[in-house]
Amino acid sequence: DDSSNEGDASGDTEMDFLRGLFSRTLGLSSGEKVLDELTLDGVARYILSGKCKNIICMVGAGISTSAGIPDFRSPGTGLYANLQKFNLPYPEAIFQIDYFKKHPEPFFALARELYPGQFKPTVCHYFMRMLKDKGLLTRCYSQNIDTLERVAGLEGEDLIEAHGTFHTSHCVSFLCRKEYSMDWMKNKIFSEDIPKCDSCGSLVKPDIVFFGENLPARFFTTMKMDFPRCDLLIIMGTSLQVQPFASLLNICIILINILIKQINFTVTFLHCFFLKQSEFVLSC
C-alpha cells in the first residue's frame, strides 16, 4: 500500500510538472483564466484588459428587430409567419431563386416594405462601430440584408455580408450580369416596376443570396484568415439555424479540438518519457 501511495504521489508530481510546462509553453500562468467571471462584466473587463485585440462578431436579424425590422423565424411576429398575402406555396419561396425567376412580384412587394434607408441602426450596430473605432474589430460576419451595419459606419473591409446586400444589384442572366446601383434599384422598386436589365431584358435582382445560390466567395476565403487569430467571438441576434453561416462556429470548435489533441499527445509522450526515465534510474 505504501509503495502504491508513493507511485501515485510520483505520478501527481509529474502531472504537476507537465501542467506547469504547458502553462509556460502556451503563455499562461498556472490557473490563469481568460475571463475572471462568466458574465457580460467579465467580457467587458477582458476587452479593456488589452489582451483582447481581435474580435469577431457574428450577427443575425435579432440585432435589427428593435429598429422595426422583423426577424425571420419568431412565431407570430417573424417574417415567415406574415407572408400570407403573397399566396406563396411555402414561406421560404419568396427567397427561392427558381421561384423568383418565375414569380418576382412577391419579393419586390416585400422589398418595398423592408427596403434599406427606412430604418436606423440599433445599439448593437453602434457597438460594432465602437469596436472598429477602437481598433478591436477584426470582422463582422452578418446574415442581414438591411445594410444597417454600413449605415452605422462599418465599411466593406469590415464586413462579410454572408447573405448578400441591397448595396448593389445584377442582371440574373449569366451571359450579361450587368451591375446596377442601389439608387437605380430603389427607384424601380418604389415605382412598382419589376426591374429589368437595360441590356438584355432579364430580371435584375439585388445582390442578396437566395436559397439555391452560393454565398460570396469572400465569405469562405476570409474566414480561414480571421478565425484562427480570434481572441473573442461575439454572437448576437442569431439562432444559428442557417447553413453554411452557422458552420463558422465549427471552425472555433475544430481549432479548440486541434489544440487539445496536440496538448494531449505531447502530455502522453512526455509522461511516457518520464516513466521510462524513472524505470532507468530504478534499474541502476
Phi, psi and chi 1 to 4 in degrees:
 res  aa     phi    psi   chi1   chi2   chi3   chi4
   1 ASP       -  -41.1  -70.1  -20.4      -      -
   2 ASP   -63.6  -41.8  -69.6  -18.9      -      -
   3 SER   -66.0  -35.3   61.0      -      -      -
   4 SER   -65.0  -43.0  175.3      -      -      -
   5 ASN   -64.4  -38.9  -69.0  -25.1      -      -
   6 GLU   -63.6  -38.7  -71.7  174.9    3.7      -
   7 GLY   -64.2  -41.8      -      -      -      -
   8 ASP   -63.7  -41.2  -68.9  -17.9      -      -
   9 ALA   -64.5  -39.3      -      -      -      -
  10 SER   -64.3  -41.5  174.3      -      -      -
  11 GLY   -63.3  -39.9      -      -      -      -
  12 ASP   -62.8  -40.1  -69.4  -19.0      -      -
  13 THR   -63.2  -41.5  -57.8      -      -      -
  14 GLU   -64.5  -42.1  -70.5  172.0    4.6      -
  15 MET   -66.9  -35.9  -69.5  -50.5  -63.4      -
  16 ASP   -63.2  -39.3  -71.0  -21.4      -      -
  17 PHE   -62.6  -44.0  172.3   81.1      -      -
  18 LEU   -65.9  -40.2  -66.5  175.5      -      -
  19 ARG   -60.1  -43.4  -70.1 -170.2 -171.3   98.7
  20 GLY   -63.9  -38.9      -      -      -      -
  21 LEU   -61.7  -45.6  173.6   64.1      -      -
  22 PHE   -73.2  -30.5  -78.9  104.2      -      -
  23 SER   -62.4  -41.9  -67.7      -      -      -
  24 ARG   -70.4  -40.9  -66.9 -169.0  -63.5  -86.1
  25 THR   -63.9  -39.4  -57.9      -      -      -
  26 LEU   -88.4    3.6  -63.4  172.5      -      -
  27 GLY    75.9   25.7      -      -      -      -
  28 LEU  -117.3  137.8  -57.7  171.7      -      -
  29 SER   -78.0  158.6   61.3      -      -      -
  30 SER   -59.2  123.3  179.8      -      -      -
  31 GLY    81.3    3.6      -      -      -      -
  32 GLU   -67.9  137.8 -177.5  178.3   -8.4      -
  33 LYS  -113.1  148.2  -63.1  178.2 -179.9  178.3
  34 VAL   -67.6  -45.5  174.2      -      -      -
  35 LEU  -108.8  136.6  -59.5 -179.8      -      -
  36 ASP   -76.1  -20.3   54.5   22.7      -      -
  37 GLU  -157.3  150.5   62.2  179.4   17.1      -
  38 LEU   -85.4   66.3  -62.7  176.8      -      -
  39 THR  -139.1  169.8   63.2      -      -      -
  40 LEU   -62.0  -35.2  -73.6  177.8      -      -
  41 ASP   -63.4  -38.2  -73.0  -21.2      -      -
  42 GLY   -64.7  -40.3      -      -      -      -
  43 VAL   -64.1  -43.1  172.4      -      -      -
  44 ALA   -61.4  -42.5      -      -      -      -
  45 ARG   -65.1  -36.3  -75.0 -168.2  -69.3  -88.1
  46 TYR   -64.2  -42.0  174.5   52.1      -      -
  47 ILE   -63.1  -39.0  -66.6  173.0      -      -
  48 LEU   -78.5  -13.4  -68.8  170.5      -      -
  49 SER   -69.5  -19.5   70.2      -      -      -
  50 GLY    90.8   -8.5      -      -      -      -
  51 LYS   -85.9  -17.5  -62.2  177.1 -177.4  177.8
  52 CYS  -101.7  105.3 -179.1      -      -      -
  53 LYS  -117.4  -15.7  -58.8  179.7 -175.2  -61.1
  54 ASN  -130.9   97.9  -65.2  -71.5      -      -
  55 ILE  -106.4  131.6  -60.9  175.9      -      -
  56 ILE  -112.4  135.1  -66.8  175.7      -      -
  57 CYS  -110.7  131.2  -65.9      -      -      -
  58 MET  -111.1  120.8  -70.0  173.2   60.5      -
  59 VAL  -130.8  155.0  -59.5      -      -      -
  60 GLY  -137.0 -166.1      -      -      -      -
  61 ALA   -61.9  -23.2      -      -      -      -
  62 GLY   -61.7  -23.0      -      -      -      -
  63 ILE   -80.5   -8.2   70.6  167.5      -      -
  64 SER  -109.8   -3.5  -63.7      -      -      -
  65 THR   -65.4  -35.2   52.1      -      -      -
  66 SER   -72.2  -10.8   60.1      -      -      -
  67 ALA   -85.9   -6.2      -      -      -      -
  68 GLY   102.5    5.1      -      -      -      -
  69 ILE   -96.8  121.9  -58.2  173.1      -      -
  70 PRO   -69.2  147.5   25.3  -33.2      -      -
  71 ASP   -78.2 -173.8   64.2   13.2      -      -
  72 PHE   -92.4  -38.9  -73.8   86.9      -      -
  73 ARG  -114.8   -1.0  -69.0  177.7  170.9   77.5
  74 SER   -63.9  128.3  -69.2      -      -      -
  75 PRO   -59.3  130.1  -22.3   33.1      -      -
  76 GLY    87.5  -46.5      -      -      -      -
  77 THR  -106.3  -16.5   60.2      -      -      -
  78 GLY   -68.4  161.3      -      -      -      -
  79 LEU   -58.4  -45.3 -175.7   64.5      -      -
  80 TYR   -65.3  -21.7  -72.1  150.2      -      -
  81 ALA   -85.8   -3.3      -      -      -      -
  82 ASN  -131.5   40.7  -68.5  -81.2      -      -
  83 LEU  -113.2   16.5  -63.9  176.0      -      -
  84 GLN   -59.0  -33.8  -63.0   88.6  -14.8      -
  85 LYS   -65.4  -15.4   58.9 -173.6  174.5 -176.6
  86 PHE   -92.0   -3.7  -63.2  119.9      -      -
  87 ASN    52.1   48.8  -64.0  -43.7      -      -
  88 LEU   -81.6  151.1  -59.5  166.7      -      -
  89 PRO   -65.2  -29.2   20.9  -31.6      -      -
  90 TYR  -162.0  152.3   47.7   92.5      -      -
  91 PRO   -55.6  -43.0  -25.6   34.4      -      -
  92 GLU   -65.5  -13.7  -67.8   83.3   -4.7      -
  93 ALA   -60.1  -26.4      -      -      -      -
  94 ILE   -65.1  -20.2 -157.9  163.6      -      -
  95 PHE  -115.2   22.3  -66.3  116.0      -      -
  96 GLN   -94.3  127.0  -75.2  -82.4   -0.2      -
  97 ILE   -63.5  -39.3 -172.3   61.1      -      -
  98 ASP   -66.7  -41.0  -69.0  -22.1      -      -
  99 TYR   -66.5  -41.0 -174.0   84.5      -      -
 100 PHE   -58.9  -42.8  169.7   80.3      -      -
 101 LYS   -64.4  -28.1  -71.0  178.0  178.2  178.3
 102 LYS   -92.0  -33.5  -63.7  175.8 -178.5  176.3
 103 HIS  -137.4   76.0  -52.5  -75.4      -      -
 104 PRO   -75.7  -15.6   28.1  -34.4      -      -
 105 GLU   -58.3  -46.0  -64.3   82.8    5.9      -
 106 PRO   -59.5  -41.9  -26.0   35.7      -      -
 107 PHE   -62.2  -46.5  169.4   77.5      -      -
 108 PHE   -71.0  -28.1  -73.1  115.0      -      -
 109 ALA   -66.7  -42.8      -      -      -      -
 110 LEU   -65.6  -38.6  178.3   65.7      -      -
 111 ALA   -60.4  -34.5      -      -      -      -
 112 ARG   -61.8  -35.2  -84.1 -166.8  -66.1  -81.9
 113 GLU   -75.1  -34.6  -62.3  178.8   13.0      -
 114 LEU  -110.5   11.2  -58.4  178.1      -      -
 115 TYR   -62.4  137.7 -159.9   81.0      -      -
 116 PRO   -56.1  147.4  -25.6   33.9      -      -
 117 GLY   106.4  -15.2      -      -      -      -
 118 GLN   -94.7   -6.3  -55.4  178.1   77.5      -
 119 PHE  -129.6  156.7  -54.7   94.4      -      -
 120 LYS  -110.7  149.6  -65.7 -178.6  179.3  179.9
 121 PRO   -61.1  157.2  -21.4   32.1      -      -
 122 THR  -102.3  179.5   67.2      -      -      -
 123 VAL   -57.0  -37.3  171.3      -      -      -
 124 CYS   -61.7  -41.6  -68.8      -      -      -
 125 HIS   -64.7  -41.7  -64.1   97.4      -      -
 126 TYR   -74.8  -25.7  -75.0  116.7      -      -
 127 PHE   -61.6  -44.1  168.7   68.0      -      -
 128 MET   -66.6  -35.5  -66.6 -172.6  -69.2      -
 129 ARG   -62.7  -39.3  165.5   64.7 -172.9  -88.3
 130 MET   -62.9  -42.7 -177.0 -171.3   69.2      -
 131 LEU   -59.4  -40.0  -67.4  178.6      -      -
 132 LYS   -62.8  -47.2  166.7 -173.4  164.5   65.6
 133 ASP   -63.0  -30.5  -69.0  -15.8      -      -
 134 LYS   -83.0   -3.1  -60.7  -72.4 -174.5 -178.0
 135 GLY    76.0   22.3      -      -      -      -
 136 LEU  -105.8  -16.3  -61.4  174.4      -      -
 137 LEU   -85.8  112.2 -177.8   68.3      -      -
 138 THR   -72.9  -47.9  -62.5      -      -      -
 139 ARG  -167.9  150.4 -151.4   88.5   59.5 -167.6
 140 CYS  -108.4  120.1  167.0      -      -      -
 141 TYR   -99.2  112.0  -74.5   75.9      -      -
 142 SER  -116.8  140.1  177.1      -      -      -
 143 GLN   -91.4   -6.1  -64.1  178.1   92.1      -
 144 ASN   -83.3  152.1  -62.1  -23.3      -      -
 145 ILE  -117.3   12.1   58.7  174.9      -      -
 146 ASP   -86.3   -6.9   52.7   37.2      -      -
 147 THR    62.8   15.8   72.4      -      -      -
 148 LEU   -68.3  -24.3  -70.6 -176.3      -      -
 149 GLU   -62.0  -41.9  -64.2   90.8   -3.1      -
 150 ARG   -67.3  -40.5  -68.9  178.5 -179.0  -93.4
 151 VAL   -62.1  -35.6  176.9      -      -      -
 152 ALA   -73.4  -15.2      -      -      -      -
 153 GLY   121.1   -0.1      -      -      -      -
 154 LEU   -75.2  144.8  -62.2 -170.0      -      -
 155 GLU  -109.9  176.3  -60.6  174.2   -8.4      -
 156 GLY   -54.1  -40.1      -      -      -      -
 157 GLU   -71.2  -23.8 -173.6   58.4   29.3      -
 158 ASP   -80.1  -16.0  -53.0  -44.3      -      -
 159 LEU  -117.2  141.2  -83.9  168.9      -      -
 160 ILE  -117.2  102.2  -60.2  -64.5      -      -
 161 GLU   -86.5   84.3  -68.4  161.6  -45.0      -
 162 ALA   -60.2  -33.2      -      -      -      -
 163 HIS  -103.9   19.8  -66.9  168.8      -      -
 164 GLY    86.3 -168.0      -      -      -      -
 165 THR  -158.5  156.9  176.2      -      -      -
 166 PHE   -81.2   -3.0  -85.7   94.8      -      -
 167 HIS   -60.0  -34.9 -162.8   63.4      -      -
 168 THR  -134.9  164.2   54.2      -      -      -
 169 SER  -138.1  157.8  -59.2      -      -      -
 170 HIS  -140.3  152.1  -78.4   84.2      -      -
 171 CYS   -63.0  138.2  172.4      -      -      -
 172 VAL   -78.0  -11.7  -60.7      -      -      -
 173 SER   -72.0  126.8  170.4      -      -      -
 174 PHE   -64.5  -24.1  -70.4  110.3      -      -
 175 LEU   -83.3  -11.9  -61.5  176.4      -      -
 176 CYS  -115.8  -72.2 -179.8      -      -      -
 177 ARG    59.7   31.0  -61.2  -62.9  -65.2  162.4
 178 LYS   -62.2  139.5 -176.8  176.7  178.7  179.8
 179 GLU   -94.0  144.6 -177.8  172.7  -45.2      -
 180 TYR  -130.5  152.2  -67.5   86.2      -      -
 181 SER   -81.5  167.8   69.5      -      -      -
 182 MET   -64.7  -38.6 -172.2  172.8 -179.4      -
 183 ASP   -65.3  -39.5  -72.9  -21.2      -      -
 184 TRP   -61.0  -47.2 -177.4   92.1      -      -
 185 MET   -64.9  -40.0  178.1   57.2   73.0      -
 186 LYS   -61.3  -43.8 -178.2  177.9 -178.7  179.0
 187 ASN   -61.2  -40.9  -71.3  -25.5      -      -
 188 LYS   -64.7  -46.1  -67.9  -69.4 -176.1 -178.4
 189 ILE   -64.6  -43.8  -72.4  176.0      -      -
 190 PHE   -82.9  -11.9  -76.7   96.1      -      -
 191 SER   -89.5    1.1   64.0      -      -      -
 192 GLU    63.5   25.2  -60.2 -170.0   18.3      -
 193 ASP   -89.7  142.3  -69.6  -23.6      -      -
 194 ILE   -76.1  118.3  -60.2  -60.6      -      -
 195 PRO   -63.4  124.2  -22.1   34.2      -      -
 196 LYS  -123.8  147.2  -63.5  -72.3 -176.5   70.2
 197 CYS   -68.1  133.6  179.7      -      -      -
 198 ASP   -67.3  -25.1  -60.5  -25.0      -      -
 199 SER   -89.7  -43.1  -62.6      -      -      -
 200 CYS  -124.2   -8.8   71.6      -      -      -
 201 GLY    85.0   -0.1      -      -      -      -
 202 SER   -76.1  168.4  -62.4      -      -      -
 203 LEU   -63.4  149.2  -73.8  169.3      -      -
 204 VAL  -113.8  131.3  176.6      -      -      -
 205 LYS  -123.2  137.0 -179.7  179.7   76.9   66.1
 206 PRO   -55.0  151.7  -23.1   33.3      -      -
 207 ASP   -78.9   45.7  -70.2  -19.3      -      -
 208 ILE   -94.7  149.2   62.5  173.3      -      -
 209 VAL   -86.0  117.8  179.1      -      -      -
 210 PHE   -89.0  160.3  -81.5   26.8      -      -
 211 PHE   -58.6  131.5  -66.5  112.3      -      -
 212 GLY    98.9   -2.7      -      -      -      -
 213 GLU  -113.5  156.9  -67.5 -173.7  -56.9      -
 214 ASN   -80.3  148.8  -67.1  -35.4      -      -
 215 LEU   -69.8  158.3  -92.1   62.2      -      -
 216 PRO   -57.1  141.6  -21.8   31.6      -      -
 217 ALA   -57.6  -33.0      -      -      -      -
 218 ARG   -62.9  -28.0 -170.9  163.2  167.5  -99.4
 219 PHE   -57.6  -43.9  170.9   83.6      -      -
 220 PHE   -79.5  -35.8  -62.1   99.6      -      -
 221 THR   -75.7  -39.5   55.2      -      -      -
 222 THR   -73.1  -35.4  -52.0      -      -      -
 223 MET   -63.6  -29.6   69.4 -179.3 -174.6      -
 224 LYS   -68.3  -26.2  -64.0  175.7 -176.5  176.9
 225 MET   -88.4  -37.0  175.5  178.0   61.8      -
 226 ASP   -78.4  -48.1  -71.8  -13.5      -      -
 227 PHE   -69.5  -34.8  -81.8   81.0      -      -
 228 PRO   -62.3  -22.1  -26.3   36.2      -      -
 229 ARG  -108.4   14.8   59.2 -166.8 -177.1   98.5
 230 CYS   -74.3  128.1  174.8      -      -      -
 231 ASP   -91.1  -31.0  -64.1  -40.4      -      -
 232 LEU  -149.4  126.9  176.7   64.9      -      -
 233 LEU  -108.6  119.4  174.5   62.6      -      -
 234 ILE  -109.3  122.0  -60.5  175.4      -      -
 235 ILE  -111.1  122.8  -58.6  172.3      -      -
 236 MET  -134.6  133.3  -60.2 -174.9  -72.1      -
 237 GLY    71.9   22.9      -      -      -      -
 238 THR  -142.1  139.6  173.7      -      -      -
 239 SER   -91.1    2.4   56.2      -      -      -
 240 LEU    53.8   50.8  -64.5  177.1      -      -
 241 GLN   -94.1  -22.7  -64.0  -76.6  -44.0      -
 242 VAL  -102.4  128.3  178.5      -      -      -
 243 GLN   -97.0  152.2  -63.3  -70.7   -5.6      -
 244 PRO   -88.6    3.9   31.7  -34.7      -      -
 245 PHE   -56.7  -43.9 -173.4   87.4      -      -
 246 ALA   -62.4  -23.3      -      -      -      -
 247 SER   -69.8  -11.9   66.1      -      -      -
 248 LEU   -57.5  -35.4  -71.2  172.8      -      -
 249 LEU   -63.2  -30.8 -160.1   58.6      -      -
 250 ASN   -66.0  -27.8  -65.4  -22.6      -      -
 251 ILE   -60.9  -42.8  -61.8  173.6      -      -
 252 CYS   -63.1  -43.0  -57.2      -      -      -
 253 ILE   -64.4  -41.6  -64.3  170.1      -      -
 254 ILE   -62.6  -43.9  -70.5  168.4      -      -
 255 LEU   -63.2  -40.5  -70.2  171.4      -      -
 256 ILE   -65.0  -43.7  -68.3  168.8      -      -
 257 ASN   -63.0  -39.5  -76.6  -23.5      -      -
 258 ILE   -62.1  -44.6  -70.7  172.3      -      -
 259 LEU   -62.3  -44.3  178.9   60.2      -      -
 260 ILE   -62.5  -42.7  -69.9  171.9      -      -
 261 LYS   -64.2  -38.9  -72.7  176.9 -179.1  177.2
 262 GLN   -64.6  -42.2  -71.7  175.0  -23.2      -
 263 ILE   -66.0  -45.4  -68.8  173.3      -      -
 264 ASN   -61.8  -40.4  -74.9  -19.6      -      -
 265 PHE   -62.5  -45.4  171.5   79.2      -      -
 266 THR   -68.8  -39.6  -49.7      -      -      -
 267 VAL   -60.4  -45.1  166.4      -      -      -
 268 THR   -61.9  -43.6  -57.0      -      -      -
 269 PHE   -62.6  -47.5  172.7   79.3      -      -
 270 LEU   -68.4  -35.4  -71.4  175.3      -      -
 271 HIS   -62.7  -44.4 -168.8 -132.9      -      -
 272 CYS   -62.9  -38.3  -68.6      -      -      -
 273 PHE   -62.0  -45.7  171.8   78.3      -      -
 274 PHE   -67.4  -35.3  -78.4  113.9      -      -
 275 LEU   -63.2  -42.5  -74.2  176.1      -      -
 276 LYS   -63.8  -40.7  -69.6  -66.7 -177.1 -177.1
 277 GLN   -62.0  -41.2  -69.6  -68.4   93.0      -
 278 SER   -63.9  -42.3  -61.2      -      -      -
 279 GLU   -62.0  -38.9  -69.0  172.7    5.6      -
 280 PHE   -65.0  -43.8  174.7   76.9      -      -
 281 VAL   -63.6  -43.4  171.0      -      -      -
 282 LEU   -62.4  -39.8  -71.4  172.5      -      -
 283 SER   -68.8  -26.4   65.1      -      -      -
 284 CYS   -77.9      -  -68.6      -      -      -
